[in-house]
Structures are given as structure tokens and as C-alpha cells.
């Protein structure tokens, strides 16, 4: 049996943010000549599910929610097809928690797209946003689309680099995306004193640490050149926190790419602090790339 072609999968719940994510995903599917798959998740609000004792899936309330979500999905599919981008569009409504259902759907080589939608109910602060949870759990790259009108051509891509394996995975993905879009690639490495990277000496610590940071950036630039010699690549070093450096560079960009984790521990427990901060503050769509050892 022939393997299925890769898809761009987008989560849509009917909110304005999810429709912007749908439009961006449709253009991305067209750029890659992939199928667009629209997913809507039917889930009872926390308070209603608790009142039903956790057995809401067979209830009249759950059936009503499912019917409403199916209508949302059908409208989203119609919206994508009406864009006339030459993309094959399919739709699906599933029962389950959005973050878990969406994260479990893509294959590693596919792309999952979501809007910056928060988890419904009073558990938002404890559980985090759907976007953050999906970015942490998904085995595929996850694009989080902020704001409006970010679905046009991509001319400038910012990628955060720090020399870690997770950073290399993000750089590889960003390099491929830049080739697909014909875009410039900006490699951003932020560092603060004391620098958390390989040490090459102990004299004049700040100067030595700056040299360490520059070597890290140079190594990433060399990697990008080896992957795509024709790519227009612009290394950028900044003496500020990595997240701040990336967000500042994003002001002149169309897309930001970061790894799910960089240097630091507890990678199996939480989304990295840099990627989480960039997701919250970037003015343009952010792609979080997982590292698979």
C-alpha cells in the first residue's frame, strides 16, 4: 500500500483566531503542494462534564456539542475550498480534548497549525493554552498563528539557535522552509552574562563568553550553508535573553522557528521557556519544532 502524502493539519473551533490559522494553513499547504486537513474537537465544557459525573460522551449535551462542532468543521472546509488555492481539503470532527486530539494526529513529517486559543474554563492557568500543550506534546512541527494577514508570501524567516540538538532540528526545518518559500533566513543567537554555553577560556570572562556565543552562531550558520549553499542567510547575535532577541528580530519577519527545547533540563516535563515566551509574544506565526533523538 502506498504511503499517504504529508498533510497540513489545522485545528478549527470557529473562533476568529482559528479561522486565521485556517487561512495560513491553506496557504502553507499550497506552498508545499500538500493536502489540507481540517480538524474540530468536540469537548464538553469542564463544568458540564463534571456535573454529568464524567460520563458526558453519550449524553444529549454531548450529542448537541458534536453536532455544533460538525457544522463548524463543515464551514471551515467550505472556507478553505473557497480560497481556490488548488489544495485538496478534507475535514474531520473528533471527540476529545483539543490539545490531546490534535497533538496525536500528525505524523512526524507533517505540520500541525493552531491559533493561540486558550483552554476553556477555569483551569486555563493550570493547564496552559491549547497552543502550548500541543507544541509540547506533538511529534510534528506545530505552527501557532498570531494576529491577522500572516498568510501571504513568506520572505523572511527568523530561527533561534543556541547550538543544542533541539536548535539544530529547528534550523533544519527553517532551512527547508526558506528554500520552499524563497525566503531569507535570519539566525538569531541571544546571550546574557554569564553565558550558558561551551567555555573556551577563563581570562576576561565577558569577552571570552561573547566569543563563545559568536562561535555558536558561526557553527549554526555553517550548518545552514551546508544544507543549502544558495540560501540567503543572515547571522544575528544579540546580548539579551534568547527569547527577547528572537521576538525583536520577528518584528521584521514573516515567520519564526524555534526548537521545543534548547539548553536546559526537564525536557520531558515542560515546553522550553524560550519557545513558550516566543509563542506568547511573537508578532508573527511561530513554528515549534520537536527534537527527536
matplotlib code that plots the C-alpha trace (Angstrom):
import matplotlib.pyplot as plt

x = [0.0, 1.4, 2.1, -0.1, 1.2, 2.0, -0.7, -1.0, -3.5, -5.3, -7.4, -10.5, -13.1, -15.0, -13.1, -11.6, -8.1, -8.7, -10.0, -6.8, -4.9, -7.0, -6.1, -2.4, -2.6, -4.3, -1.5, 1.1, -0.5, -0.4, 3.3, 4.1, 1.6, 0.2, -3.4, -5.1, -6.9, -9.3, -9.9, -12.6, -12.6, -15.9, -15.5, -17.9, -17.1, -15.4, -18.3, -20.8, -18.7, -18.2, -21.9, -22.5, -20.1, -17.6, -20.0, -20.9, -19.9, -23.3, -25.4, -27.8, -25.5, -22.5, -24.5, -25.5, -21.9, -20.8, -23.5, -22.4, -18.7, -19.6, -21.2, -18.1, -15.9, -18.1, -18.0, -14.2, -13.8, -16.0, -14.0, -10.7, -12.1, -13.4, -9.9, -9.3, -5.6, -5.6, -5.4, -7.3, -9.3, -10.7, -12.5, -12.9, -14.7, -13.4, -14.5, -11.8, -9.7, -8.4, -4.8, -4.6, -6.6, -4.7, -1.2, -1.9, -3.0, 0.0, 2.8, 6.3, 6.9, 3.6, 2.7, 0.0, -1.4, -3.4, -4.5, -3.5, -6.7, -6.8, -8.2, -11.8, -12.9, -11.2, -8.3, -6.6, -3.7, -3.1, -3.2, -1.8, -3.1, -4.0, -1.2, 1.4, 0.1, 0.0, 3.5, 4.8, 3.1, 3.1, 5.7, 5.4, 6.2, 3.5, 2.7, 0.9, -0.7, -1.0, -2.9, -4.2, -3.0, 0.0, -0.9, 0.6, 4.1, 6.9, 10.0, 12.0, 12.2, 13.8, 15.2, 16.5, 19.8, 21.9, 24.0, 21.8, 20.3, 16.8, 18.2, 19.7, 16.3, 14.7, 17.4, 17.0, 13.2, 13.7, 16.2, 13.9, 11.0, 13.2, 14.0, 10.3, 9.4, 12.4, 12.9, 15.9, 16.9, 17.9, 19.8, 19.4, 21.5, 20.8, 23.2, 23.4, 26.3, 27.2, 26.8, 25.3, 27.4, 30.7, 33.6, 36.9, 38.9, 38.8, 40.5, 38.3, 35.1, 32.7, 34.9, 35.5, 31.8, 31.0, 33.5, 31.8, 28.4, 29.8, 31.3, 27.9, 26.3, 29.0, 28.5, 24.8, 25.5, 27.9, 25.2, 22.7, 25.2, 26.0, 22.3, 21.5, 24.5, 22.3, 20.3, 20.5, 21.5, 22.0, 23.5, 22.5, 24.0, 22.4, 23.4, 19.9, 17.9, 17.3, 13.5, 13.8, 16.4, 14.0, 10.9, 12.8, 14.0, 10.5, 9.3, 10.8, 10.0, 7.1, 7.7, 9.7, 11.0, 12.2, 13.0, 10.7, 13.7, 17.2, 19.9, 18.4, 16.8, 13.4, 12.8, 10.2, 8.2, 7.5, 7.8, 11.1, 11.0, 12.3, 9.8, 6.9, 7.9, 8.2, 4.8, 3.3, 4.9, 5.8, 4.0, 4.1, 3.4, 5.7, 6.7, 7.9, 10.0, 10.3, 13.7, 13.6, 16.7]
y = [0.0, 3.4, 5.7, 8.7, 12.0, 14.5, 16.9, 20.3, 19.7, 22.7, 22.8, 25.0, 25.8, 28.6, 31.4, 34.3, 33.1, 29.6, 30.9, 32.9, 29.7, 28.0, 30.6, 30.4, 26.6, 26.7, 28.9, 26.6, 23.6, 25.3, 26.2, 22.6, 21.0, 19.1, 18.2, 20.4, 18.5, 20.5, 19.1, 20.2, 18.7, 18.2, 18.5, 19.3, 22.4, 21.3, 22.4, 20.4, 17.3, 17.4, 17.8, 14.6, 12.7, 12.3, 10.3, 13.0, 11.3, 9.6, 12.4, 14.7, 17.6, 15.8, 15.0, 18.7, 19.7, 17.2, 18.5, 22.1, 21.1, 19.2, 22.4, 24.4, 22.0, 21.9, 25.7, 25.7, 23.2, 25.4, 28.4, 26.7, 25.4, 28.9, 30.2, 28.3, 27.6, 24.3, 22.4, 19.2, 19.8, 17.3, 17.7, 15.7, 16.2, 14.1, 13.7, 14.6, 17.3, 19.6, 19.6, 15.8, 15.0, 17.5, 16.5, 12.8, 13.2, 14.3, 12.1, 13.4, 14.8, 16.7, 20.1, 21.0, 24.5, 26.1, 29.5, 30.9, 29.6, 29.1, 26.1, 26.7, 27.0, 27.9, 25.6, 27.8, 28.9, 25.3, 23.6, 26.3, 27.2, 24.7, 26.0, 25.4, 22.0, 20.9, 22.3, 20.3, 17.0, 16.9, 14.7, 17.0, 20.7, 23.0, 26.4, 28.8, 31.7, 35.1, 38.0, 38.7, 38.7, 36.5, 34.0, 35.8, 35.1, 34.4, 36.5, 36.5, 33.7, 34.0, 31.0, 30.8, 29.0, 28.0, 25.0, 22.4, 19.4, 21.0, 24.1, 22.1, 20.5, 23.9, 25.2, 22.2, 22.8, 26.6, 26.0, 23.7, 26.2, 29.1, 27.0, 26.3, 30.0, 31.5, 33.4, 34.9, 33.1, 35.1, 33.1, 34.7, 33.9, 35.8, 35.5, 37.1, 37.3, 34.8, 32.9, 29.4, 27.7, 26.0, 27.7, 28.3, 30.2, 32.0, 35.3, 38.4, 36.4, 38.7, 38.9, 35.1, 34.4, 36.7, 34.8, 31.5, 32.9, 34.0, 30.6, 29.0, 31.3, 30.6, 26.9, 27.2, 29.4, 26.8, 24.1, 26.1, 26.7, 23.0, 22.2, 24.9, 26.7, 29.0, 30.2, 33.9, 33.6, 36.4, 35.6, 38.0, 38.0, 40.0, 40.5, 39.9, 36.9, 34.4, 34.9, 38.7, 38.6, 36.3, 38.4, 41.6, 40.1, 38.9, 42.5, 42.4, 38.8, 36.8, 33.6, 32.5, 29.0, 27.7, 24.3, 22.9, 22.7, 24.3, 24.1, 23.1, 20.2, 18.8, 18.4, 15.7, 17.8, 21.2, 23.2, 25.2, 28.6, 30.3, 28.7, 29.3, 33.0, 33.4, 31.8, 34.3, 37.5, 36.9, 39.3, 36.7, 33.0, 30.7, 27.1, 24.9, 22.0, 19.0, 17.2, 13.5, 11.7]
z = [0.0, -0.9, 2.0, 2.5, 1.3, 4.1, 5.2, 6.8, 9.7, 11.2, 14.3, 13.9, 16.6, 14.9, 16.7, 14.8, 15.7, 14.4, 11.1, 10.7, 11.4, 8.7, 6.1, 7.0, 6.9, 3.5, 2.0, 3.6, 2.1, -1.3, -0.9, -0.1, -2.5, 0.4, 1.4, 4.0, 6.7, 9.0, 12.5, 15.0, 18.5, 20.3, 24.1, 26.9, 29.0, 32.2, 34.4, 32.4, 32.2, 36.0, 36.5, 34.4, 36.5, 33.7, 31.5, 29.1, 25.8, 25.4, 26.7, 24.9, 25.7, 24.2, 21.0, 20.7, 21.1, 18.4, 16.0, 16.5, 16.0, 12.8, 11.5, 12.4, 10.6, 7.5, 7.3, 7.7, 4.9, 2.7, 3.6, 2.7, -0.6, -1.5, -1.3, -4.6, -3.9, -5.7, -2.4, -1.6, 1.6, 3.9, 7.3, 10.5, 13.8, 16.7, 20.4, 22.9, 24.5, 21.7, 22.8, 23.1, 20.0, 17.8, 19.1, 18.5, 14.9, 12.7, 11.6, 12.4, 8.9, 8.8, 10.1, 12.7, 12.7, 15.6, 16.7, 20.1, 21.7, 25.5, 27.2, 28.1, 31.7, 35.0, 34.6, 32.0, 34.3, 35.5, 32.1, 29.9, 26.4, 23.8, 21.6, 24.3, 25.2, 21.5, 20.9, 23.8, 23.0, 19.2, 17.4, 14.4, 13.9, 15.2, 13.8, 16.1, 14.1, 15.8, 14.6, 11.1, 7.4, 8.0, 5.3, 2.3, 0.9, 3.4, 2.6, 5.9, 8.4, 11.9, 13.6, 17.2, 17.5, 20.6, 19.4, 21.1, 19.3, 19.6, 18.0, 15.1, 14.5, 14.3, 12.0, 9.6, 9.4, 8.9, 6.2, 4.3, 4.7, 3.5, 0.3, -0.2, 0.1, -1.5, 1.8, 3.6, 6.8, 9.9, 12.5, 15.9, 18.9, 22.1, 25.1, 28.5, 31.0, 32.3, 29.0, 29.3, 26.5, 25.9, 27.7, 25.8, 28.4, 31.7, 31.0, 30.5, 31.1, 29.2, 26.1, 26.2, 26.6, 23.7, 21.6, 22.7, 21.6, 18.3, 17.7, 18.4, 15.9, 13.3, 13.7, 13.0, 10.0, 8.7, 9.2, 7.2, 4.4, 4.2, 4.0, 1.4, -0.1, -2.2, 0.8, 1.8, 5.5, 7.9, 11.4, 14.2, 17.7, 20.5, 24.1, 25.6, 26.6, 23.7, 23.8, 23.7, 20.8, 18.8, 19.4, 18.5, 15.2, 14.5, 14.1, 10.5, 9.8, 8.4, 10.4, 13.5, 14.1, 17.4, 18.9, 21.6, 23.9, 23.9, 26.6, 29.9, 31.7, 32.3, 28.6, 29.1, 31.5, 30.1, 26.9, 26.9, 28.5, 25.3, 23.0, 25.4, 25.7, 21.9, 21.5, 23.8, 22.4, 18.7, 16.4, 13.6, 13.3, 15.3, 14.3, 17.2, 16.0, 18.2, 18.7, 18.1, 19.3]

ax = plt.figure().add_subplot(projection="3d")
ax.plot(x, y, z, "-o")
ax.set_aspect("equal")
plt.show()
